[in-house]
Amino acid sequence: MEMGLAGTKVSKPLLGLVVGGMLGLLDGLSGFFEPSLAPVMSSVITFSLLKGLLFGIATGYVSQRVHSMLLGILSGIAIAAVLSLLVILHAGMALFWDILLPGMLLGAIVGFATQRFGRPVQFGASAK
């Protein structure tokens, strides 16, 4: 029996949602280090949090299907990159690398966490 973070049993999608949300929030809050973002900080934090929640749960569901650490990490990176590109289209190309690289790093972390610490969701009579 695999144990999740802090000894609890957490499904991969739920773990992805929690870790992605926390990292997305931290990513958004890091915008305070860039003074030029001050007028739009509420949007930066909101979009970063939503992006983290979305790629976290999506990565968790992909981690349900694949049973490879490498594929889990690569799927996290790919999902986060696609969502980061959507944010870039909204924010403008001037912030391309400032949005894409941290997003992909967070995707790799969530992909690793869901593969390493999450447990597969069990359906049917065998679920406990």
N, C-alpha and C positions, 0 to 999 in steps of 0.2 A: 504494500500500500504506500503510495507516494504521499508525502506531506507537503503542503504549500508553505507559504511564508508564515513564520511565527507558529509553526506546528499545526495550523489549521488546514483542512482540506478545501481548496479553492479551485473551481473549474477554470480551465484555460481562458474562456471568453471573459469571465468575471475578473480574473487576475489581469488580463489585458486591459480591461476597462479601467480598473483602479490604477494600475501602474501608468497607463497611457494618460489618464486624466491628471495624475499628480505631476508627471513629467511635462505635460502640456502646460499646466499652470505655471510651473517653474520656468519653462521656456518663455511664456508670456511675461512673467514678472522680470525676467532678465532684460526686457526692453527698457527698464528704468535706467540701465547703464548707458543708454543712447539718448542724450538730451533732445535730439531732433524728433524723437517719437513722443515727446511729452503731450502734444495736443491730441494724439490718437491712442493713448495708452489703454483706454477702456476697450477699444476695438482690437488692439494687439492681444490683450489678455483673453478676451472672449474668443477670438478666432484660434488662438493657440490652445486654449482649453478644449474647444470643440474638436479641433484637429486631433488632439491627443486622445480624446474619448473615442472618436471614430476609428482612428487607426489602431487603437488599443483593442477594441472589441473585434474589429476585422482581423487583426493579427491573431487574436485568441481563437477565432473560428478556423482560420487557416491552420493554426497549430494543432487543432483537433484532427485534421485530415492528414497532415504530414507528421512523420515520426522521426525527423532528422533535425538535429540542432542547426546544421548549415541551412537547410531549407526554411526553417523557422525564422532564422535571423534574416536571410535574404528576402523572405516574404514581408517581414516587418519593414525592412528598408524600402522595398518596392511600394508597399501600400503608403508609407509615410511620404515617399517622394511624390507620388501621384497627388495626395492631398496637399502637400506643400506647393506643388505647381498650381493647384487651384487657388491657393491663398496668394501666390505670386501674381497670378492674373488679376486678382483684385487689388493687391497692394502696389504693383508696378515692378517692372524689370530691374529697377535700380537696387532693389532689395533681394535679388535673385539668390545670391550665395548666402546672405544673412538669414534667409528663411529655409533654403533647401538643405544646407549642410547640417544645421542643428536638428531639423526634422528627420533626416535620414539617420543621424546618430541615435535619436530617441527611438526610432523604429527598430534599430538593431538591438537596443536595450530591451524593449518590450518583446521582441521576437525571442531573445535569449531567455527572459524571465518566464514567458509563457511555456516555452519548451522545458525549461529546467524545473520550475516550481509548480506549474499548473497541473491539475489532474484532468484527464479526459472526462467529458460529460457522459454519464451512463444512462441509457434509455431502457425502458422496459422493466421487467420484474427484478432484474439483477441490480437495479439502482438502489443505493442505500443513503 
